């Protein structure tokens, strides 16, 4: 008999837990249904993506429309003054001279220093601790 009582008790607990879960889901569904926005309100609020799509459609429609032809210009009623020819001749006769490069001057003391400078060759491996001269 104790086995039967334990089974009935476990079944009752299981049924009550399942009932509470179904009730919570139902209450949540009711809460969401009551707070759902109207379709008109959803249509008024546009997302940034929707705004961009609308802008792109407007641009596409504007580009699809033909551009009206400009109005034709009236006849030319004035004439230009003739330009004097001697100005052009003077420009053509001008000679272009290239500037001469300035010679470089070396100070005698600098020349002597460079002449007496003898670099000391330093082997590459002497810079490190494992070079051939290191022990």
Secondary structure as GFF3:
##gff-version 3
##sequence-region A 1 135
A	DSSP	alpha_helix	2	35	.	.	.	ID=ss1
A	DSSP	alpha_helix	39	44	.	.	.	ID=ss2
A	DSSP	alpha_helix	48	64	.	.	.	ID=ss3
A	DSSP	alpha_helix	86	93	.	.	.	ID=ss4
A	DSSP	alpha_helix	108	116	.	.	.	ID=ss5
A	DSSP	three_ten_helix	124	127	.	.	.	ID=ss6
###
